[in-house]
């Protein structure tokens, strides 16, 4: 399924109660990226950006937490939410995931 250009709703699920106040948010999926060992990271552009821990969250990275369950394949797909304090982690269609940038777990629904 090609998700590029689809509108999503990102909601909070767990792992960082301080982050909960910033969700839910709507966003558009801009690109599919690959990290060193995972090929299904999605770059999303938030409709209503916010700042968290000094990072301007105009864009985030999300990926399904479950193997063989892709975003858009079901309702409330659990995802990792990663903020991007430095866009140099994205090179073309590749991304370097830095564990410290994982800010929460969420759920995603494709509108």
N, CA, C and O atoms as CSV, one atom per row, in Angstrom:
chain,resi,resn,atom,element,x,y,z
A,1,UNK,N,N,0.840,-1.181,0.000
A,1,UNK,CA,C,0.000,0.000,0.000
A,1,UNK,C,C,0.888,1.248,0.000
A,1,UNK,O,O,1.788,1.375,0.830
A,2,UNK,N,N,0.635,2.144,-0.915
A,2,UNK,CA,C,1.379,3.401,-0.972
A,2,UNK,C,C,0.696,4.419,-0.065
A,2,UNK,O,O,-0.430,4.840,-0.329
A,3,UNK,N,N,1.376,4.806,0.991
A,3,UNK,CA,C,0.789,5.721,1.968
A,3,UNK,C,C,1.201,7.177,1.771
A,3,UNK,O,O,0.682,8.066,2.445
A,4,UNK,N,N,2.127,7.422,0.856
A,4,UNK,CA,C,2.615,8.789,0.643
A,4,UNK,C,C,1.437,9.686,0.251
A,4,UNK,O,O,0.666,9.372,-0.656
A,5,UNK,N,N,1.323,10.809,0.959
A,5,UNK,CA,C,0.253,11.764,0.694
A,5,UNK,C,C,-1.006,11.530,1.512
A,5,UNK,O,O,-1.900,12.376,1.521
A,6,UNK,N,N,-1.092,10.405,2.195
A,6,UNK,CA,C,-2.272,10.123,3.017
A,6,UNK,C,C,-2.263,10.931,4.306
A,6,UNK,O,O,-1.215,11.179,4.901
A,7,UNK,N,N,-3.453,11.331,4.718
A,7,UNK,CA,C,-3.647,12.024,5.982
A,7,UNK,C,C,-3.794,10.975,7.084
A,7,UNK,O,O,-4.465,9.961,6.895
A,8,UNK,N,N,-3.160,11.224,8.244
A,8,UNK,CA,C,-3.262,10.305,9.374
A,8,UNK,C,C,-3.645,11.057,10.639
A,8,UNK,O,O,-3.547,12.281,10.713
A,9,UNK,N,N,-4.077,10.302,11.615
A,9,UNK,CA,C,-4.277,10.820,12.969
A,9,UNK,C,C,-3.322,10.048,13.871
A,9,UNK,O,O,-3.388,8.822,13.955
A,10,UNK,N,N,-2.434,10.775,14.544
A,10,UNK,CA,C,-1.463,10.195,15.464
A,10,UNK,C,C,-1.929,10.471,16.885
A,10,UNK,O,O,-2.149,11.621,17.263
A,11,UNK,N,N,-2.077,9.406,17.671
A,11,UNK,CA,C,-2.531,9.534,19.049
A,11,UNK,C,C,-1.499,8.949,20.008
A,11,UNK,O,O,-0.694,8.099,19.628
A,12,UNK,N,N,-1.534,9.410,21.247
A,12,UNK,CA,C,-0.623,8.927,22.273
A,12,UNK,C,C,-1.081,7.553,22.772
A,12,UNK,O,O,-2.278,7.277,22.854
A,13,UNK,N,N,-0.098,6.688,23.106
A,13,UNK,CA,C,-0.430,5.380,23.675
A,13,UNK,C,C,0.288,5.124,24.997
A,13,UNK,O,O,-0.348,4.715,25.969
A,14,UNK,N,N,1.631,5.364,25.054
A,14,UNK,CA,C,2.372,4.952,26.249
A,14,UNK,C,C,3.802,5.497,26.216
A,14,UNK,O,O,4.236,6.089,25.228
A,15,UNK,N,N,4.510,5.285,27.301
A,15,UNK,CA,C,5.952,5.463,27.468
A,15,UNK,C,C,6.441,6.866,27.770
A,15,UNK,O,O,7.627,7.034,28.049
A,16,UNK,N,N,5.590,7.884,27.728
A,16,UNK,CA,C,6.052,9.223,28.059
A,16,UNK,C,C,4.836,10.112,28.299
A,16,UNK,O,O,4.329,10.744,27.373
A,17,UNK,N,N,4.375,10.156,29.536
A,17,UNK,CA,C,3.161,10.909,29.840
A,17,UNK,C,C,3.306,12.403,29.550
A,17,UNK,O,O,2.313,13.076,29.272
A,18,UNK,N,N,4.533,12.930,29.613
A,18,UNK,CA,C,4.745,14.350,29.297
A,18,UNK,C,C,4.412,14.658,27.838
A,18,UNK,O,O,4.036,15.782,27.506
A,19,UNK,N,N,4.551,13.668,26.980
A,19,UNK,CA,C,4.294,13.850,25.550
A,19,UNK,C,C,2.797,13.779,25.221
A,19,UNK,O,O,2.359,14.271,24.181
A,20,UNK,N,N,2.036,13.173,26.101
A,20,UNK,CA,C,0.610,12.940,25.859
A,20,UNK,C,C,-0.150,14.233,25.566
A,20,UNK,O,O,-1.084,14.233,24.764
A,21,UNK,N,N,0.241,15.333,26.209
A,21,UNK,CA,C,-0.500,16.592,26.032
A,21,UNK,C,C,-0.417,17.136,24.602
A,21,UNK,O,O,-1.224,17.984,24.220
A,22,UNK,N,N,0.541,16.664,23.814
A,22,UNK,CA,C,0.724,17.165,22.450
A,22,UNK,C,C,-0.058,16.376,21.405
A,22,UNK,O,O,-0.101,16.762,20.236
A,23,UNK,N,N,-0.665,15.293,21.814
A,23,UNK,CA,C,-1.406,14.428,20.890
A,23,UNK,C,C,-2.851,14.343,21.313
A,23,UNK,O,O,-3.134,14.490,22.502
A,24,UNK,N,N,-3.780,14.115,20.410
A,24,UNK,CA,C,-3.619,13.697,19.015
A,24,UNK,C,C,-3.278,14.870,18.095
A,24,UNK,O,O,-3.533,16.034,18.403
A,25,UNK,N,N,-2.690,14.510,16.953
A,25,UNK,CA,C,-2.354,15.447,15.886
A,25,UNK,C,C,-2.668,14.801,14.547
A,25,UNK,O,O,-2.571,13.584,14.385
A,26,UNK,N,N,-3.046,15.640,13.591
A,26,UNK,CA,C,-3.191,15.151,12.223
A,26,UNK,C,C,-1.899,15.474,11.479
A,26,UNK,O,O,-1.183,16.418,11.813
A,27,UNK,N,N,-1.627,14.669,10.471
A,27,UNK,CA,C,-0.397,14.840,9.704
A,27,UNK,C,C,-0.582,14.239,8.321
A,27,UNK,O,O,-1.568,13.554,8.048
A,28,UNK,N,N,0.384,14.509,7.456
A,28,UNK,CA,C,0.416,13.915,6.124
A,28,UNK,C,C,1.704,13.107,6.011
A,28,UNK,O,O,2.774,13.572,6.406
A,29,UNK,N,N,1.597,11.906,5.474
A,29,UNK,CA,C,2.781,11.077,5.260
A,29,UNK,C,C,3.522,11.622,4.049
A,29,UNK,O,O,2.974,11.680,2.948
A,30,UNK,N,N,4.788,12.025,4.264
A,30,UNK,CA,C,5.588,12.630,3.195
A,30,UNK,C,C,6.478,11.638,2.469
A,30,UNK,O,O,6.671,11.753,1.259
A,31,UNK,N,N,7.030,10.651,3.198
A,31,UNK,CA,C,8.000,9.766,2.575
A,31,UNK,C,C,8.145,8.482,3.375
A,31,UNK,O,O,7.868,8.451,4.574
A,32,UNK,N,N,8.579,7.426,2.704
A,32,UNK,CA,C,8.922,6.167,3.356
A,32,UNK,C,C,10.440,6.068,3.369
A,32,UNK,O,O,11.085,6.225,2.332
A,33,UNK,N,N,11.010,5.808,4.539
A,33,UNK,CA,C,12.451,5.795,4.705
A,33,UNK,C,C,12.920,4.449,5.259
A,33,UNK,O,O,12.144,3.698,5.848
A,34,UNK,N,N,14.193,4.168,5.058
A,34,UNK,CA,C,14.800,2.945,5.574
A,34,UNK,C,C,15.928,3.319,6.525
A,34,UNK,O,O,16.714,4.226,6.253
A,35,UNK,N,N,15.995,2.605,7.643
A,35,UNK,CA,C,17.128,2.748,8.549
A,35,UNK,C,C,18.069,1.575,8.293
A,35,UNK,O,O,17.882,0.812,7.345
A,36,UNK,N,N,19.063,1.442,9.133
A,36,UNK,CA,C,20.056,0.386,8.944
A,36,UNK,C,C,19.434,-1.006,8.879
A,36,UNK,O,O,19.888,-1.851,8.106
A,37,UNK,N,N,18.399,-1.253,9.682
A,37,UNK,CA,C,17.826,-2.598,9.723
A,37,UNK,C,C,16.311,-2.656,9.522
A,37,UNK,O,O,15.718,-3.729,9.627
A,38,UNK,N,N,15.685,-1.526,9.238
A,38,UNK,CA,C,14.231,-1.492,9.086
A,38,UNK,C,C,13.880,-0.630,7.879
A,38,UNK,O,O,14.454,0.443,7.687
A,39,UNK,N,N,12.939,-1.100,7.070
A,39,UNK,CA,C,12.598,-0.385,5.837
A,39,UNK,C,C,11.256,0.315,5.861
A,39,UNK,O,O,10.788,0.771,4.818
A,40,UNK,N,N,10.621,0.416,7.021
A,40,UNK,CA,C,9.271,0.983,7.023
A,40,UNK,C,C,9.095,2.140,8.005
A,40,UNK,O,O,8.116,2.189,8.750
A,41,UNK,N,N,10.043,3.062,7.999
A,41,UNK,CA,C,9.857,4.319,8.721
A,41,UNK,C,C,9.115,5.295,7.812
A,41,UNK,O,O,9.366,5.345,6.608
A,42,UNK,N,N,8.207,6.064,8.388
A,42,UNK,CA,C,7.482,7.072,7.617
A,42,UNK,C,C,7.770,8.450,8.189
A,42,UNK,O,O,7.699,8.667,9.399
A,43,UNK,N,N,8.095,9.376,7.297
A,43,UNK,CA,C,8.280,10.773,7.653
A,43,UNK,C,C,6.924,11.452,7.530
A,43,UNK,O,O,6.304,11.424,6.467
A,44,UNK,N,N,6.465,12.061,8.618
A,44,UNK,CA,C,5.165,12.724,8.586
A,44,UNK,C,C,5.343,14.214,8.867
A,44,UNK,O,O,6.200,14.612,9.657
A,45,UNK,N,N,4.524,15.026,8.211
A,45,UNK,CA,C,4.502,16.472,8.426
A,45,UNK,C,C,3.234,16.803,9.209
A,45,UNK,O,O,2.121,16.559,8.743
A,46,UNK,N,N,3.416,17.356,10.390
A,46,UNK,CA,C,2.274,17.668,11.247
A,46,UNK,C,C,1.514,18.883,10.724
A,46,UNK,O,O,2.117,19.856,10.271
A,47,UNK,N,N,0.187,18.816,10.790
A,47,UNK,CA,C,-0.647,19.953,10.399
A,47,UNK,C,C,-0.506,21.101,11.398
A,47,UNK,O,O,-0.642,22.271,11.038
A,48,UNK,N,N,-0.233,20.753,12.651
A,48,UNK,CA,C,-0.113,21.742,13.716
A,48,UNK,C,C,1.149,21.426,14.523
A,48,UNK,O,O,1.071,20.739,15.542
A,49,UNK,N,N,2.311,21.920,14.079
A,49,UNK,CA,C,3.575,21.604,14.759
A,49,UNK,C,C,3.605,22.107,16.200
A,49,UNK,O,O,2.806,22.959,16.589
A,50,UNK,N,N,4.538,21.570,16.985
A,50,UNK,CA,C,4.713,21.969,18.377
A,50,UNK,C,C,6.171,21.769,18.755
A,50,UNK,O,O,6.924,21.097,18.049
A,51,UNK,N,N,6.560,22.359,19.876
A,51,UNK,CA,C,7.922,22.215,20.375
A,51,UNK,C,C,7.903,21.313,21.599
A,51,UNK,O,O,7.060,21.464,22.483
A,52,UNK,N,N,8.849,20.368,21.641
A,52,UNK,CA,C,8.975,19.457,22.780
A,52,UNK,C,C,10.457,19.310,23.110
A,52,UNK,O,O,11.262,18.951,22.251
A,53,UNK,N,N,10.803,19.588,24.348
A,53,UNK,CA,C,12.191,19.517,24.819
A,53,UNK,C,C,13.138,20.295,23.905
A,53,UNK,O,O,14.238,19.835,23.597
A,54,UNK,N,N,12.699,21.476,23.477
A,54,UNK,CA,C,13.527,22.343,22.655
A,54,UNK,C,C,13.605,21.959,21.187
A,54,UNK,O,O,14.338,22.588,20.424
A,55,UNK,N,N,12.858,20.931,20.776
A,55,UNK,CA,C,12.870,20.494,19.381
A,55,UNK,C,C,11.568,20.928,18.721
A,55,UNK,O,O,10.483,20.639,19.226
A,56,UNK,N,N,11.678,21.627,17.585
A,56,UNK,CA,C,10.500,22.021,16.826
A,56,UNK,C,C,9.992,20.799,16.057
A,56,UNK,O,O,10.647,20.336,15.123
A,57,UNK,N,N,8.863,20.294,16.438
A,57,UNK,CA,C,8.302,19.091,15.825
A,57,UNK,C,C,7.366,19.452,14.673
A,57,UNK,O,O,6.147,19.333,14.790
A,58,UNK,N,N,7.951,19.894,13.564
A,58,UNK,CA,C,7.183,20.079,12.337
A,58,UNK,C,C,6.991,18.730,11.660
A,58,UNK,O,O,5.963,18.475,11.033
A,59,UNK,N,N,8.001,17.866,11.797
A,59,UNK,CA,C,7.973,16.526,11.208
A,59,UNK,C,C,8.398,15.521,12.264
A,59,UNK,O,O,9.181,15.827,13.163
A,60,UNK,N,N,7.861,14.309,12.132
A,60,UNK,CA,C,8.211,13.200,13.012
A,60,UNK,C,C,8.446,11.962,12.167
A,60,UNK,O,O,8.076,11.915,10.993
A,61,UNK,N,N,9.061,10.965,12.772
A,61,UNK,CA,C,9.192,9.650,12.160
A,61,UNK,C,C,8.312,8.682,12.934
A,61,UNK,O,O,8.275,8.708,14.164
A,62,UNK,N,N,7.607,7.830,12.208
A,62,UNK,CA,C,6.792,6.798,12.859
A,62,UNK,C,C,7.031,5.463,12.155
A,62,UNK,O,O,7.382,5.411,10.977
A,63,UNK,N,N,6.830,4.389,12.914
A,63,UNK,CA,C,6.944,3.038,12.361
A,63,UNK,C,C,6.095,2.109,13.203
A,63,UNK,O,O,6.010,2.268,14.420
A,64,UNK,N,N,5.471,1.145,12.562
A,64,UNK,CA,C,4.678,0.162,13.295
A,64,UNK,C,C,5.554,-0.586,14.295
A,64,UNK,O,O,6.680,-0.971,13.980
A,65,UNK,N,N,5.035,-0.785,15.484
A,65,UNK,CA,C,5.750,-1.554,16.506
A,65,UNK,C,C,5.649,-3.050,16.258
A,65,UNK,O,O,6.467,-3.819,16.762
A,66,UNK,N,N,4.659,-3.466,15.492
A,66,UNK,CA,C,4.407,-4.886,15.296
A,66,UNK,C,C,4.945,-5.372,13.964
A,66,UNK,O,O,4.731,-4.736,12.932
A,67,UNK,N,N,5.643,-6.495,13.987
A,67,UNK,CA,C,6.124,-7.129,12.761
A,67,UNK,C,C,4.914,-7.577,11.950
A,67,UNK,O,O,3.950,-8.097,12.512
A,68,UNK,N,N,4.955,-7.386,10.658
A,68,UNK,CA,C,3.904,-7.801,9.726
A,68,UNK,C,C,2.586,-7.050,9.891
A,68,UNK,O,O,1.568,-7.477,9.345
A,69,UNK,N,N,2.581,-5.942,10.633
A,69,UNK,CA,C,1.398,-5.085,10.714
A,69,UNK,C,C,1.833,-3.699,10.248
A,69,UNK,O,O,2.553,-2.995,10.956
A,70,UNK,N,N,1.398,-3.322,9.073
A,70,UNK,CA,C,1.796,-2.046,8.492
A,70,UNK,C,C,0.792,-0.947,8.837
A,70,UNK,O,O,-0.388,-1.216,9.062
A,71,UNK,N,N,1.266,0.264,8.874
A,71,UNK,CA,C,0.384,1.415,9.046
A,71,UNK,C,C,-0.635,1.391,7.912
A,71,UNK,O,O,-0.281,1.211,6.747
A,72,UNK,N,N,-1.891,1.574,8.266
A,72,UNK,CA,C,-2.960,1.567,7.271
A,72,UNK,C,C,-3.602,0.209,7.071
A,72,UNK,O,O,-4.645,0.111,6.425
A,73,UNK,N,N,-2.995,-0.851,7.617
A,73,UNK,CA,C,-3.553,-2.187,7.429
A,73,UNK,C,C,-4.648,-2.507,8.440
A,73,UNK,O,O,-5.388,-3.477,8.273
A,74,UNK,N,N,-4.751,-1.701,9.478
A,74,UNK,CA,C,-5.721,-1.943,10.536
A,74,UNK,C,C,-5.967,-0.615,11.252
A,74,UNK,O,O,-5.271,0.367,10.997
A,75,UNK,N,N,-6.952,-0.584,12.143
A,75,UNK,CA,C,-7.204,0.603,12.954
A,75,UNK,C,C,-6.277,0.602,14.157
A,75,UNK,O,O,-5.893,-0.456,14.655
A,76,UNK,N,N,-5.924,1.784,14.618
A,76,UNK,CA,C,-5.105,1.962,15.819
A,76,UNK,C,C,-3.828,1.136,15.799
A,76,UNK,O,O,-3.527,0.426,16.757
A,77,UNK,N,N,-3.073,1.231,14.698
A,77,UNK,CA,C,-1.804,0.510,14.596
A,77,UNK,C,C,-0.803,1.133,15.572
A,77,UNK,O,O,-0.546,2.335,15.502
A,78,UNK,N,N,-0.235,0.335,16.481
A,78,UNK,CA,C,0.757,0.859,17.427
A,78,UNK,C,C,2.047,1.258,16.701
A,78,UNK,O,O,2.548,0.525,15.849
A,79,UNK,N,N,2.575,2.440,17.060
A,79,UNK,CA,C,3.773,2.951,16.396
A,79,UNK,C,C,4.769,3.502,17.406
A,79,UNK,O,O,4.415,3.896,18.517
A,80,UNK,N,N,6.037,3.516,16.975
A,80,UNK,CA,C,7.072,4.268,17.654
A,80,UNK,C,C,6.997,5.693,17.124
A,80,UNK,O,O,6.752,5.898,15.935
A,81,UNK,N,N,7.207,6.682,17.994
A,81,UNK,CA,C,7.228,8.091,17.590
A,81,UNK,C,C,8.626,8.629,17.872
A,81,UNK,O,O,9.101,8.594,19.008
A,82,UNK,N,N,9.277,9.127,16.825
A,82,UNK,CA,C,10.647,9.625,16.932
A,82,UNK,C,C,10.675,11.076,16.447
A,82,UNK,O,O,10.230,11.380,15.341
A,83,UNK,N,N,11.205,11.971,17.295
A,83,UNK,CA,C,11.345,13.350,16.843
A,83,UNK,C,C,12.675,13.521,16.118
A,83,UNK,O,O,13.583,12.700,16.248
A,84,UNK,N,N,12.767,14.610,15.350
A,84,UNK,CA,C,13.920,14.845,14.480
A,84,UNK,C,C,14.573,16.179,14.875
A,84,UNK,O,O,14.243,17.216,14.300
A,85,UNK,N,N,15.494,16.163,15.849
A,85,UNK,CA,C,16.131,17.415,16.255
A,85,UNK,C,C,17.129,17.937,15.228
A,85,UNK,O,O,17.478,19.118,15.244
A,86,UNK,N,N,17.585,17.066,14.338
A,86,UNK,CA,C,18.574,17.448,13.331
A,86,UNK,C,C,18.241,16.711,12.038
A,86,UNK,O,O,18.369,15.489,11.964
A,87,UNK,N,N,17.814,17.459,11.017
A,87,UNK,CA,C,17.384,16.826,9.770
A,87,UNK,C,C,18.508,16.148,9.003
A,87,UNK,O,O,18.253,15.491,7.994
A,88,UNK,N,N,19.750,16.296,9.461
A,88,UNK,CA,C,20.859,15.624,8.785
A,88,UNK,C,C,20.793,14.103,8.972
A,88,UNK,O,O,21.524,13.371,8.305
A,89,UNK,N,N,19.927,13.620,9.870
A,89,UNK,CA,C,19.764,12.165,10.037
A,89,UNK,C,C,19.055,11.558,8.832
A,89,UNK,O,O,19.060,10.340,8.655
A,90,UNK,N,N,18.445,12.408,8.001
A,90,UNK,CA,C,17.763,11.935,6.793
A,90,UNK,C,C,18.632,12.247,5.588
A,90,UNK,O,O,18.944,13.405,5.313
A,91,UNK,N,N,19.014,11.204,4.879
A,91,UNK,CA,C,19.827,11.336,3.670
A,91,UNK,C,C,19.111,10.593,2.549
A,91,UNK,O,O,19.156,9.364,2.493
A,92,UNK,N,N,18.448,11.333,1.652
A,92,UNK,CA,C,17.675,10.694,0.594
A,92,UNK,C,C,16.525,9.904,1.193
A,92,UNK,O,O,15.685,10.463,1.899
A,93,UNK,N,N,16.482,8.596,0.912
A,93,UNK,CA,C,15.439,7.724,1.472
A,93,UNK,C,C,15.948,6.916,2.653
A,93,UNK,O,O,15.341,5.914,3.031
A,94,UNK,N,N,17.057,7.346,3.237
A,94,UNK,CA,C,17.632,6.661,4.386
A,94,UNK,C,C,17.584,7.558,5.609
A,94,UNK,O,O,17.666,8.782,5.509
A,95,UNK,N,N,17.450,6.923,6.769
A,95,UNK,CA,C,17.391,7.668,8.020
A,95,UNK,C,C,18.224,6.939,9.070
A,95,UNK,O,O,18.260,5.709,9.118
A,96,UNK,N,N,18.889,7.724,9.905
A,96,UNK,CA,C,19.606,7.175,11.057
A,96,UNK,C,C,18.735,7.419,12.276
A,96,UNK,O,O,18.437,8.561,12.624
A,97,UNK,N,N,18.331,6.333,12.920
A,97,UNK,CA,C,17.481,6.438,14.106
A,97,UNK,C,C,18.370,6.507,15.340
A,97,UNK,O,O,19.201,5.630,15.573
A,98,UNK,N,N,18.182,7.559,16.125
A,98,UNK,CA,C,18.930,7.737,17.370
A,98,UNK,C,C,17.965,7.455,18.516
A,98,UNK,O,O,16.941,8.123,18.657
A,99,UNK,N,N,18.301,6.461,19.327
A,99,UNK,CA,C,17.407,5.977,20.382
A,99,UNK,C,C,16.900,7.101,21.288
A,99,UNK,O,O,15.748,7.073,21.720
A,100,UNK,N,N,17.746,8.082,21.578
A,100,UNK,CA,C,17.334,9.184,22.461
A,100,UNK,C,C,16.211,10.023,21.872
A,100,UNK,O,O,15.547,10.760,22.602
A,101,UNK,N,N,15.985,9.926,20.563
A,101,UNK,CA,C,14.928,10.705,19.917
A,101,UNK,C,C,13.579,10.000,19.910
A,101,UNK,O,O,12.583,10.567,19.460
A,102,UNK,N,N,13.542,8.758,20.411
A,102,UNK,CA,C,12.268,8.046,20.564
A,102,UNK,C,C,11.548,8.683,21.743
A,102,UNK,O,O,11.990,8.567,22.886
A,103,UNK,N,N,10.436,9.357,21.460
A,103,UNK,CA,C,9.774,10.135,22.514
A,103,UNK,C,C,8.540,9.464,23.103
A,103,UNK,O,O,8.153,9.777,24.228
A,104,UNK,N,N,7.912,8.544,22.362
A,104,UNK,CA,C,6.700,7.910,22.889
A,104,UNK,C,C,6.257,6.789,21.964
A,104,UNK,O,O,6.798,6.587,20.877
A,105,UNK,N,N,5.254,6.074,22.441
A,105,UNK,CA,C,4.541,5.114,21.608
A,105,UNK,C,C,3.176,5.726,21.323
A,105,UNK,O,O,2.601,6.421,22.161
A,106,UNK,N,N,2.677,5.460,20.141
A,106,UNK,CA,C,1.378,6.007,19.777
A,106,UNK,C,C,0.564,5.007,18.980
A,106,UNK,O,O,0.935,3.841,18.846
A,107,UNK,N,N,-0.545,5.483,18.458
A,107,UNK,CA,C,-1.354,4.707,17.506
A,107,UNK,C,C,-1.633,5.604,16.320
A,107,UNK,O,O,-1.683,6.828,16.443
A,108,UNK,N,N,-1.815,4.975,15.164
A,108,UNK,CA,C,-2.057,5.713,13.925
A,108,UNK,C,C,-3.277,5.153,13.207
A,108,UNK,O,O,-3.481,3.940,13.139
A,109,UNK,N,N,-4.068,6.052,12.680
A,109,UNK,CA,C,-5.161,5.701,11.798
A,109,UNK,C,C,-5.045,6.522,10.529
A,109,UNK,O,O,-4.831,7.734,10.581
A,110,UNK,N,N,-5.185,5.861,9.391
A,110,UNK,CA,C,-5.171,6.555,8.103
A,110,UNK,C,C,-6.592,7.041,7.848
A,110,UNK,O,O,-7.549,6.272,7.943
A,111,UNK,N,N,-6.719,8.317,7.525
A,111,UNK,CA,C,-8.069,8.863,7.277
A,111,UNK,C,C,-8.571,8.465,5.912
A,111,UNK,O,O,-9.683,8.832,5.532
